[in-house]
Amino acid sequence: MQAIILGSAAGGGVPQWNCRCPHCTMAWAGDARVKPRTQSSLAVSSDGETWLLVNASPDIRQQLFATPALHPAHGLRHSPIAAVLLTNGDVDHVAGLLTLRESQPFRLHATRNILDSVSANRVFDVLAPEHVARREVALDESFAPVPGLAVTLFAVPGKVPLWLEEGTPEIGEETETTVGALIEAGGKRLAYVPGCARVTDDLRRRLSGVDVLLFDGTVYLDDDMIRAGVGTKTGWRMGHVPMTGEGGAIAALAEVPIGRRIFVHINNTNPVLVEESEARRAVEAEGWTVAHDGLTLTL
């Protein structure tokens, strides 16, 4: 199994188009310590020919251009992407579907709740049903979105997408709104959890023994955005568990047997973006890798 992290940043990317927080400022200036990153997406294949795209980032065209394995290779129109899987209905995970509208056949897999959130906005009707079949996926049932890959979706604590919030949202519920994906091939297992509000005993059980974990690394501290002066929401309010602190991902998963641990979906205010920073050294000392665009994993 091969997995390519197409986009490793949270919504807005790094640098964000309108942001001059310290990390975005470094990226705008070309400082090599902060690599530019596009918004969260993953490609997985068992044979290097037919690919599953997990989440369709608004930056998908740029990501495909940067990834030769996903370039068209046959005839007048072609794509190695045979299926797309959504782990939630957030803008940074679904907006790229609009770029994939060019009458190219593929299957769109998601839970009923996530499919309904997409269907609620008619702009996604540009994905004509004669080309893009929408396939409902039940939780905890294995399915094969492309040959050679077995995928099981499971609920993780989260919240509804921001664009569907009404009043005060429930945060931390385990429903079909936010899911993780366990992807298996050739006896190897990769878990992809780009959004998670808290680490529960059930989640620890599900992740136990995986060869690779790609996990929500949106914020380093719960109040990263507040400290940076660019927002008022905590990680918890956004539906993202912090890397550090009480209940943070590093401590909560420390005793879980996991092969390689990689943080993805990293917000532009997260100090781990700066190579050789105190925050980067701290997470690496705990056995975690900070993802970058183009990181390729062979299992």
Beta strands, then each sheet from edge to edge (+ up, - down):
strand 1: 2-7
strand 2: 41-45
strand 3: 51-54
strand 4: 81-85
strand 5: 106-110
strand 6: 132-136
strand 7: 150-158
strand 8: 173-185
strand 9: 188-193
strand 10: 212-216
strand 11: 260-264
strand 12: 288-290
strand 13: 296-298
sheet 1: 6+ 5+ 4+ 3+ 2- 1+ 13-
sheet 2: 7+ 8- 9+ 10+ 11+ 12+
end
